[in-house]
Amino acid sequence: MKRQYFIYPLLLLLVLTLNSCELIGDIFQAGVGVGIFLVVAVIAVIIWIISRFRK
C-alpha cells in the first residue's frame, strides 16, 4: 500500500516536467544507442567465429 503513495507523486512530477516530444525523443535516442551497440556486438561475434574457423 505504501508503494502506491510513492508512485503517484512521481508520476505526476514526470507528467508535469516532461513534455511528450522530449520523452519520445529520449526514448528513440536510447534506442539508437542500444541498436548501435547490438550491431557492433554482432559484428564482433561474427569476426570472432570466422577467426576461430580459420585457425
CHARMM internal coordinates of N, CA and C (Angstrom, degrees):
IC EDIT
DIST 1 N 1 CA 1.4406
DIST 1 CA 1 C 1.5247
ANGL 1 N 1 CA 1 C 111.78
DIST 1 C 2 N 1.3084
ANGL 1 CA 1 C 2 N 117.21
DIHE 1 N 1 CA 1 C 2 N -39.96
DIST 2 N 2 CA 1.4593
ANGL 1 C 2 N 2 CA 120.01
DIHE 1 CA 1 C 2 N 2 CA -178.27
DIST 2 CA 2 C 1.5263
ANGL 2 N 2 CA 2 C 111.46
DIHE 1 C 2 N 2 CA 2 C -65.40
DIST 2 C 3 N 1.3111
ANGL 2 CA 2 C 3 N 115.75
DIHE 2 N 2 CA 2 C 3 N -29.57
DIST 3 N 3 CA 1.4519
ANGL 2 C 3 N 3 CA 119.66
DIHE 2 CA 2 C 3 N 3 CA -179.21
DIST 3 CA 3 C 1.5227
ANGL 3 N 3 CA 3 C 112.02
DIHE 2 C 3 N 3 CA 3 C -63.14
DIST 3 C 4 N 1.3020
ANGL 3 CA 3 C 4 N 117.53
DIHE 3 N 3 CA 3 C 4 N -38.81
DIST 4 N 4 CA 1.4552
ANGL 3 C 4 N 4 CA 120.85
DIHE 3 CA 3 C 4 N 4 CA -179.27
DIST 4 CA 4 C 1.5224
ANGL 4 N 4 CA 4 C 110.85
DIHE 3 C 4 N 4 CA 4 C -62.86
DIST 4 C 5 N 1.2966
ANGL 4 CA 4 C 5 N 117.68
DIHE 4 N 4 CA 4 C 5 N -35.83
DIST 5 N 5 CA 1.4582
ANGL 4 C 5 N 5 CA 120.57
DIHE 4 CA 4 C 5 N 5 CA 179.61
DIST 5 CA 5 C 1.5296
ANGL 5 N 5 CA 5 C 111.46
DIHE 4 C 5 N 5 CA 5 C -68.33
DIST 5 C 6 N 1.3212
ANGL 5 CA 5 C 6 N 117.22
DIHE 5 N 5 CA 5 C 6 N -24.76
DIST 6 N 6 CA 1.4557
ANGL 5 C 6 N 6 CA 121.42
DIHE 5 CA 5 C 6 N 6 CA 177.53
DIST 6 CA 6 C 1.5253
ANGL 6 N 6 CA 6 C 111.27
DIHE 5 C 6 N 6 CA 6 C -81.09
DIST 6 C 7 N 1.3199
ANGL 6 CA 6 C 7 N 117.26
DIHE 6 N 6 CA 6 C 7 N -35.12
DIST 7 N 7 CA 1.4609
ANGL 6 C 7 N 7 CA 121.47
DIHE 6 CA 6 C 7 N 7 CA -175.15
DIST 7 CA 7 C 1.5230
ANGL 7 N 7 CA 7 C 111.74
DIHE 6 C 7 N 7 CA 7 C -71.80
DIST 7 C 8 N 1.3183
ANGL 7 CA 7 C 8 N 118.28
DIHE 7 N 7 CA 7 C 8 N -40.42
DIST 8 N 8 CA 1.4640
ANGL 7 C 8 N 8 CA 120.66
DIHE 7 CA 7 C 8 N 8 CA -175.76
DIST 8 CA 8 C 1.5269
ANGL 8 N 8 CA 8 C 113.71
DIHE 7 C 8 N 8 CA 8 C -62.33
DIST 8 C 9 N 1.3231
ANGL 8 CA 8 C 9 N 120.18
DIHE 8 N 8 CA 8 C 9 N -47.30
DIST 9 N 9 CA 1.4772
ANGL 8 C 9 N 9 CA 118.08
DIHE 8 CA 8 C 9 N 9 CA 177.02
DIST 9 CA 9 C 1.5199
ANGL 9 N 9 CA 9 C 112.44
DIHE 8 C 9 N 9 CA 9 C -64.68
DIST 9 C 10 N 1.3271
ANGL 9 CA 9 C 10 N 117.16
DIHE 9 N 9 CA 9 C 10 N -35.70
DIST 10 N 10 CA 1.4647
ANGL 9 C 10 N 10 CA 120.40
DIHE 9 CA 9 C 10 N 10 CA 178.12
DIST 10 CA 10 C 1.5225
ANGL 10 N 10 CA 10 C 110.55
DIHE 9 C 10 N 10 CA 10 C -64.73
DIST 10 C 11 N 1.3118
ANGL 10 CA 10 C 11 N 117.29
DIHE 10 N 10 CA 10 C 11 N -43.71
DIST 11 N 11 CA 1.4590
ANGL 10 C 11 N 11 CA 121.30
DIHE 10 CA 10 C 11 N 11 CA 177.74
DIST 11 CA 11 C 1.5241
ANGL 11 N 11 CA 11 C 110.90
DIHE 10 C 11 N 11 CA 11 C -63.19
DIST 11 C 12 N 1.3071
ANGL 11 CA 11 C 12 N 117.40
DIHE 11 N 11 CA 11 C 12 N -42.19
DIST 12 N 12 CA 1.4597
ANGL 11 C 12 N 12 CA 121.25
DIHE 11 CA 11 C 12 N 12 CA 178.01
DIST 12 CA 12 C 1.5251
ANGL 12 N 12 CA 12 C 110.99
DIHE 11 C 12 N 12 CA 12 C -62.92
DIST 12 C 13 N 1.3183
ANGL 12 CA 12 C 13 N 116.94
DIHE 12 N 12 CA 12 C 13 N -40.89
DIST 13 N 13 CA 1.4612
ANGL 12 C 13 N 13 CA 120.78
DIHE 12 CA 12 C 13 N 13 CA 177.92
DIST 13 CA 13 C 1.5210
ANGL 13 N 13 CA 13 C 111.15
DIHE 12 C 13 N 13 CA 13 C -62.70
DIST 13 C 14 N 1.3248
ANGL 13 CA 13 C 14 N 117.51
DIHE 13 N 13 CA 13 C 14 N -42.91
DIST 14 N 14 CA 1.4588
ANGL 13 C 14 N 14 CA 120.95
DIHE 13 CA 13 C 14 N 14 CA 178.74
DIST 14 CA 14 C 1.5196
ANGL 14 N 14 CA 14 C 111.74
DIHE 13 C 14 N 14 CA 14 C -64.58
DIST 14 C 15 N 1.3238
ANGL 14 CA 14 C 15 N 116.67
DIHE 14 N 14 CA 14 C 15 N -40.79
DIST 15 N 15 CA 1.4587
ANGL 14 C 15 N 15 CA 120.17
DIHE 14 CA 14 C 15 N 15 CA -179.61
DIST 15 CA 15 C 1.5243
ANGL 15 N 15 CA 15 C 110.91
DIHE 14 C 15 N 15 CA 15 C -65.26
DIST 15 C 16 N 1.3090
ANGL 15 CA 15 C 16 N 117.24
DIHE 15 N 15 CA 15 C 16 N -38.37
DIST 16 N 16 CA 1.4535
ANGL 15 C 16 N 16 CA 120.42
DIHE 15 CA 15 C 16 N 16 CA -177.03
DIST 16 CA 16 C 1.5259
ANGL 16 N 16 CA 16 C 113.22
DIHE 15 C 16 N 16 CA 16 C -78.51
DIST 16 C 17 N 1.3260
ANGL 16 CA 16 C 17 N 118.08
DIHE 16 N 16 CA 16 C 17 N -29.89
DIST 17 N 17 CA 1.4624
ANGL 16 C 17 N 17 CA 120.25
DIHE 16 CA 16 C 17 N 17 CA -175.04
DIST 17 CA 17 C 1.5250
ANGL 17 N 17 CA 17 C 113.85
DIHE 16 C 17 N 17 CA 17 C -93.48
DIST 17 C 18 N 1.3069
ANGL 17 CA 17 C 18 N 118.25
DIHE 17 N 17 CA 17 C 18 N -28.39
DIST 18 N 18 CA 1.4661
ANGL 17 C 18 N 18 CA 120.80
DIHE 17 CA 17 C 18 N 18 CA -178.73
DIST 18 CA 18 C 1.5224
ANGL 18 N 18 CA 18 C 109.59
DIHE 17 C 18 N 18 CA 18 C -105.87
DIST 18 C 19 N 1.3021
ANGL 18 CA 18 C 19 N 116.38
DIHE 18 N 18 CA 18 C 19 N 125.71
DIST 19 N 19 CA 1.4484
ANGL 18 C 19 N 19 CA 116.84
DIHE 18 CA 18 C 19 N 19 CA 170.74
DIST 19 CA 19 C 1.5220
ANGL 19 N 19 CA 19 C 107.86
DIHE 18 C 19 N 19 CA 19 C -85.72
DIST 19 C 20 N 1.2962
ANGL 19 CA 19 C 20 N 116.95
DIHE 19 N 19 CA 19 C 20 N 157.80
DIST 20 N 20 CA 1.4604
ANGL 19 C 20 N 20 CA 121.47
DIHE 19 CA 19 C 20 N 20 CA -169.19
DIST 20 CA 20 C 1.5257
ANGL 20 N 20 CA 20 C 112.75
DIHE 19 C 20 N 20 CA 20 C -62.96
DIST 20 C 21 N 1.3122
ANGL 20 CA 20 C 21 N 117.80
DIHE 20 N 20 CA 20 C 21 N -36.12
DIST 21 N 21 CA 1.4694
ANGL 20 C 21 N 21 CA 119.72
DIHE 20 CA 20 C 21 N 21 CA -178.92
DIST 21 CA 21 C 1.5271
ANGL 21 N 21 CA 21 C 110.89
DIHE 20 C 21 N 21 CA 21 C -64.75
DIST 21 C 22 N 1.3043
ANGL 21 CA 21 C 22 N 116.20
DIHE 21 N 21 CA 21 C 22 N -40.51
DIST 22 N 22 CA 1.4612
ANGL 21 C 22 N 22 CA 119.86
DIHE 21 CA 21 C 22 N 22 CA 179.76
DIST 22 CA 22 C 1.5272
ANGL 22 N 22 CA 22 C 110.32
DIHE 21 C 22 N 22 CA 22 C -66.57
DIST 22 C 23 N 1.3079
ANGL 22 CA 22 C 23 N 116.71
DIHE 22 N 22 CA 22 C 23 N -40.74
DIST 23 N 23 CA 1.4618
ANGL 22 C 23 N 23 CA 120.94
DIHE 22 CA 22 C 23 N 23 CA 179.57
DIST 23 CA 23 C 1.5187
ANGL 23 N 23 CA 23 C 110.87
DIHE 22 C 23 N 23 CA 23 C -64.21
DIST 23 C 24 N 1.3227
ANGL 23 CA 23 C 24 N 117.47
DIHE 23 N 23 CA 23 C 24 N -46.91
DIST 24 N 24 CA 1.4632
ANGL 23 C 24 N 24 CA 120.98
DIHE 23 CA 23 C 24 N 24 CA 179.54
DIST 24 CA 24 C 1.5287
ANGL 24 N 24 CA 24 C 110.19
DIHE 23 C 24 N 24 CA 24 C -63.73
DIST 24 C 25 N 1.3247
ANGL 24 CA 24 C 25 N 117.05
DIHE 24 N 24 CA 24 C 25 N -39.58
DIST 25 N 25 CA 1.4620
ANGL 24 C 25 N 25 CA 120.39
DIHE 24 CA 24 C 25 N 25 CA 177.99
DIST 25 CA 25 C 1.5138
ANGL 25 N 25 CA 25 C 112.17
DIHE 24 C 25 N 25 CA 25 C -62.25
DIST 25 C 26 N 1.3278
ANGL 25 CA 25 C 26 N 116.62
DIHE 25 N 25 CA 25 C 26 N -41.21
DIST 26 N 26 CA 1.4673
ANGL 25 C 26 N 26 CA 120.23
DIHE 25 CA 25 C 26 N 26 CA 178.05
DIST 26 CA 26 C 1.5217
ANGL 26 N 26 CA 26 C 111.44
DIHE 25 C 26 N 26 CA 26 C -66.13
DIST 26 C 27 N 1.3282
ANGL 26 CA 26 C 27 N 116.95
DIHE 26 N 26 CA 26 C 27 N -38.99
DIST 27 N 27 CA 1.4643
ANGL 26 C 27 N 27 CA 120.26
DIHE 26 CA 26 C 27 N 27 CA 178.79
DIST 27 CA 27 C 1.5193
ANGL 27 N 27 CA 27 C 110.46
DIHE 26 C 27 N 27 CA 27 C -64.12
DIST 27 C 28 N 1.3464
ANGL 27 CA 27 C 28 N 117.50
DIHE 27 N 27 CA 27 C 28 N -44.71
DIST 28 N 28 CA 1.4625
ANGL 27 C 28 N 28 CA 120.18
DIHE 27 CA 27 C 28 N 28 CA 178.96
DIST 28 CA 28 C 1.5228
ANGL 28 N 28 CA 28 C 111.68
DIHE 27 C 28 N 28 CA 28 C -67.08
DIST 28 C 29 N 1.3164
ANGL 28 CA 28 C 29 N 117.68
DIHE 28 N 28 CA 28 C 29 N -35.82
DIST 29 N 29 CA 1.4639
ANGL 28 C 29 N 29 CA 120.45
DIHE 28 CA 28 C 29 N 29 CA 178.31
DIST 29 CA 29 C 1.5257
ANGL 29 N 29 CA 29 C 110.20
DIHE 28 C 29 N 29 CA 29 C -65.32
DIST 29 C 30 N 1.3126
ANGL 29 CA 29 C 30 N 117.19
DIHE 29 N 29 CA 29 C 30 N -41.16
DIST 30 N 30 CA 1.4660
ANGL 29 C 30 N 30 CA 120.17
DIHE 29 CA 29 C 30 N 30 CA 176.49
DIST 30 CA 30 C 1.5219
ANGL 30 N 30 CA 30 C 110.30
DIHE 29 C 30 N 30 CA 30 C -64.89
DIST 30 C 31 N 1.3307
ANGL 30 CA 30 C 31 N 116.89
DIHE 30 N 30 CA 30 C 31 N -38.13
DIST 31 N 31 CA 1.4604
ANGL 30 C 31 N 31 CA 120.81
DIHE 30 CA 30 C 31 N 31 CA 178.36
DIST 31 CA 31 C 1.5151
ANGL 31 N 31 CA 31 C 112.35
DIHE 30 C 31 N 31 CA 31 C -63.91
DIST 31 C 32 N 1.3138
ANGL 31 CA 31 C 32 N 116.81
DIHE 31 N 31 CA 31 C 32 N -38.82
DIST 32 N 32 CA 1.4670
ANGL 31 C 32 N 32 CA 120.81
DIHE 31 CA 31 C 32 N 32 CA 177.89
DIST 32 CA 32 C 1.5320
ANGL 32 N 32 CA 32 C 109.99
DIHE 31 C 32 N 32 CA 32 C -64.05
DIST 32 C 33 N 1.3167
ANGL 32 CA 32 C 33 N 116.26
DIHE 32 N 32 CA 32 C 33 N -43.52
DIST 33 N 33 CA 1.4682
ANGL 32 C 33 N 33 CA 120.17
DIHE 32 CA 32 C 33 N 33 CA 178.90
DIST 33 CA 33 C 1.5200
ANGL 33 N 33 CA 33 C 112.14
DIHE 32 C 33 N 33 CA 33 C -61.43
DIST 33 C 34 N 1.3119
ANGL 33 CA 33 C 34 N 116.34
DIHE 33 N 33 CA 33 C 34 N -44.36
DIST 34 N 34 CA 1.4670
ANGL 33 C 34 N 34 CA 120.82
DIHE 33 CA 33 C 34 N 34 CA 178.67
DIST 34 CA 34 C 1.5187
ANGL 34 N 34 CA 34 C 110.20
DIHE 33 C 34 N 34 CA 34 C -65.87
DIST 34 C 35 N 1.3247
ANGL 34 CA 34 C 35 N 117.03
DIHE 34 N 34 CA 34 C 35 N -40.18
DIST 35 N 35 CA 1.4643
ANGL 34 C 35 N 35 CA 120.75
DIHE 34 CA 34 C 35 N 35 CA 178.99
DIST 35 CA 35 C 1.5153
ANGL 35 N 35 CA 35 C 112.32
DIHE 34 C 35 N 35 CA 35 C -62.52
DIST 35 C 36 N 1.3103
ANGL 35 CA 35 C 36 N 116.85
DIHE 35 N 35 CA 35 C 36 N -44.04
DIST 36 N 36 CA 1.4641
ANGL 35 C 36 N 36 CA 120.52
DIHE 35 CA 35 C 36 N 36 CA 178.06
DIST 36 CA 36 C 1.5210
ANGL 36 N 36 CA 36 C 110.52
DIHE 35 C 36 N 36 CA 36 C -62.97
DIST 36 C 37 N 1.3213
ANGL 36 CA 36 C 37 N 116.83
DIHE 36 N 36 CA 36 C 37 N -42.89
DIST 37 N 37 CA 1.4697
ANGL 36 C 37 N 37 CA 120.69
DIHE 36 CA 36 C 37 N 37 CA 178.09
DIST 37 CA 37 C 1.5244
ANGL 37 N 37 CA 37 C 110.78
DIHE 36 C 37 N 37 CA 37 C -60.23
DIST 37 C 38 N 1.3316
ANGL 37 CA 37 C 38 N 117.74
DIHE 37 N 37 CA 37 C 38 N -44.23
DIST 38 N 38 CA 1.4633
ANGL 37 C 38 N 38 CA 120.52
DIHE 37 CA 37 C 38 N 38 CA -179.29
DIST 38 CA 38 C 1.5222
ANGL 38 N 38 CA 38 C 111.97
DIHE 37 C 38 N 38 CA 38 C -65.59
DIST 38 C 39 N 1.3269
ANGL 38 CA 38 C 39 N 117.83
DIHE 38 N 38 CA 38 C 39 N -39.41
DIST 39 N 39 CA 1.4715
ANGL 38 C 39 N 39 CA 120.77
DIHE 38 CA 38 C 39 N 39 CA 178.37
DIST 39 CA 39 C 1.5191
ANGL 39 N 39 CA 39 C 110.22
DIHE 38 C 39 N 39 CA 39 C -63.47
DIST 39 C 40 N 1.3185
ANGL 39 CA 39 C 40 N 117.28
DIHE 39 N 39 CA 39 C 40 N -45.06
DIST 40 N 40 CA 1.4665
ANGL 39 C 40 N 40 CA 120.80
DIHE 39 CA 39 C 40 N 40 CA 178.96
DIST 40 CA 40 C 1.5298
ANGL 40 N 40 CA 40 C 110.38
DIHE 39 C 40 N 40 CA 40 C -63.32
DIST 40 C 41 N 1.3271
ANGL 40 CA 40 C 41 N 117.32
DIHE 40 N 40 CA 40 C 41 N -40.40
DIST 41 N 41 CA 1.4687
ANGL 40 C 41 N 41 CA 120.67
DIHE 40 CA 40 C 41 N 41 CA 179.45
DIST 41 CA 41 C 1.5231
ANGL 41 N 41 CA 41 C 110.98
DIHE 40 C 41 N 41 CA 41 C -65.03
DIST 41 C 42 N 1.3263
ANGL 41 CA 41 C 42 N 118.41
DIHE 41 N 41 CA 41 C 42 N -42.22
DIST 42 N 42 CA 1.4667
ANGL 41 C 42 N 42 CA 121.13
DIHE 41 CA 41 C 42 N 42 CA 179.51
DIST 42 CA 42 C 1.5219
ANGL 42 N 42 CA 42 C 110.63
DIHE 41 C 42 N 42 CA 42 C -65.83
DIST 42 C 43 N 1.3216
ANGL 42 CA 42 C 43 N 117.79
DIHE 42 N 42 CA 42 C 43 N -41.89
DIST 43 N 43 CA 1.4726
ANGL 42 C 43 N 43 CA 120.37
DIHE 42 CA 42 C 43 N 43 CA 177.61
DIST 43 CA 43 C 1.5247
ANGL 43 N 43 CA 43 C 110.54
DIHE 42 C 43 N 43 CA 43 C -63.18
DIST 43 C 44 N 1.3214
ANGL 43 CA 43 C 44 N 117.60
DIHE 43 N 43 CA 43 C 44 N -40.35
DIST 44 N 44 CA 1.4699
ANGL 43 C 44 N 44 CA 120.70
DIHE 43 CA 43 C 44 N 44 CA 178.16
DIST 44 CA 44 C 1.5243
ANGL 44 N 44 CA 44 C 111.07
DIHE 43 C 44 N 44 CA 44 C -63.57
DIST 44 C 45 N 1.3218
ANGL 44 CA 44 C 45 N 117.77
DIHE 44 N 44 CA 44 C 45 N -40.35
DIST 45 N 45 CA 1.4681
ANGL 44 C 45 N 45 CA 120.83
DIHE 44 CA 44 C 45 N 45 CA 179.09
DIST 45 CA 45 C 1.5263
ANGL 45 N 45 CA 45 C 110.05
DIHE 44 C 45 N 45 CA 45 C -67.00
DIST 45 C 46 N 1.3140
ANGL 45 CA 45 C 46 N 118.02
DIHE 45 N 45 CA 45 C 46 N -40.83
DIST 46 N 46 CA 1.4678
ANGL 45 C 46 N 46 CA 120.60
DIHE 45 CA 45 C 46 N 46 CA 178.71
DIST 46 CA 46 C 1.5170
ANGL 46 N 46 CA 46 C 110.44
DIHE 45 C 46 N 46 CA 46 C -63.42
DIST 46 C 47 N 1.3143
ANGL 46 CA 46 C 47 N 118.06
DIHE 46 N 46 CA 46 C 47 N -44.10
DIST 47 N 47 CA 1.4672
ANGL 46 C 47 N 47 CA 121.43
DIHE 46 CA 46 C 47 N 47 CA 178.02
DIST 47 CA 47 C 1.5240
ANGL 47 N 47 CA 47 C 110.28
DIHE 46 C 47 N 47 CA 47 C -62.92
DIST 47 C 48 N 1.3231
ANGL 47 CA 47 C 48 N 117.48
DIHE 47 N 47 CA 47 C 48 N -39.85
DIST 48 N 48 CA 1.4671
ANGL 47 C 48 N 48 CA 121.28
DIHE 47 CA 47 C 48 N 48 CA 178.94
DIST 48 CA 48 C 1.5262
ANGL 48 N 48 CA 48 C 110.88
DIHE 47 C 48 N 48 CA 48 C -64.44
DIST 48 C 49 N 1.3362
ANGL 48 CA 48 C 49 N 116.79
DIHE 48 N 48 CA 48 C 49 N -42.53
DIST 49 N 49 CA 1.4680
ANGL 48 C 49 N 49 CA 120.06
DIHE 48 CA 48 C 49 N 49 CA 179.72
DIST 49 CA 49 C 1.5211
ANGL 49 N 49 CA 49 C 110.62
DIHE 48 C 49 N 49 CA 49 C -65.65
DIST 49 C 50 N 1.3221
ANGL 49 CA 49 C 50 N 117.99
DIHE 49 N 49 CA 49 C 50 N -42.06
DIST 50 N 50 CA 1.4616
ANGL 49 C 50 N 50 CA 121.01
DIHE 49 CA 49 C 50 N 50 CA 178.93
DIST 50 CA 50 C 1.5224
ANGL 50 N 50 CA 50 C 110.22
DIHE 49 C 50 N 50 CA 50 C -64.15
DIST 50 C 51 N 1.3167
ANGL 50 CA 50 C 51 N 117.34
DIHE 50 N 50 CA 50 C 51 N -40.48
DIST 51 N 51 CA 1.4695
ANGL 50 C 51 N 51 CA 119.04
DIHE 50 CA 50 C 51 N 51 CA 179.79
DIST 51 CA 51 C 1.5300
ANGL 51 N 51 CA 51 C 112.08
DIHE 50 C 51 N 51 CA 51 C -68.28
DIST 51 C 52 N 1.3259
ANGL 51 CA 51 C 52 N 118.32
DIHE 51 N 51 CA 51 C 52 N -28.37
DIST 52 N 52 CA 1.4753
ANGL 51 C 52 N 52 CA 120.97
DIHE 51 CA 51 C 52 N 52 CA 177.65
DIST 52 CA 52 C 1.5316
ANGL 52 N 52 CA 52 C 110.72
DIHE 51 C 52 N 52 CA 52 C -71.00
DIST 52 C 53 N 1.3418
ANGL 52 CA 52 C 53 N 117.99
DIHE 52 N 52 CA 52 C 53 N -34.47
DIST 53 N 53 CA 1.4597
ANGL 52 C 53 N 53 CA 121.13
DIHE 52 CA 52 C 53 N 53 CA -179.26
DIST 53 CA 53 C 1.5159
ANGL 53 N 53 CA 53 C 112.07
DIHE 52 C 53 N 53 CA 53 C -78.42
DIST 53 C 54 N 1.2929
ANGL 53 CA 53 C 54 N 118.98
DIHE 53 N 53 CA 53 C 54 N -24.60
DIST 54 N 54 CA 1.4663
ANGL 53 C 54 N 54 CA 121.07
DIHE 53 CA 53 C 54 N 54 CA -177.75
DIST 54 CA 54 C 1.5244
ANGL 54 N 54 CA 54 C 112.45
DIHE 53 C 54 N 54 CA 54 C -78.58
DIST 54 C 55 N 1.3068
ANGL 54 CA 54 C 55 N 118.14
DIHE 54 N 54 CA 54 C 55 N -19.11
DIST 55 N 55 CA 1.4803
ANGL 54 C 55 N 55 CA 119.52
DIHE 54 CA 54 C 55 N 55 CA -177.40
DIST 55 CA 55 C 1.4849
ANGL 55 N 55 CA 55 C 112.68
DIHE 54 C 55 N 55 CA 55 C -78.11
END
COOR INIT
IC SEED 1 N 1 CA 1 C
IC BUILD
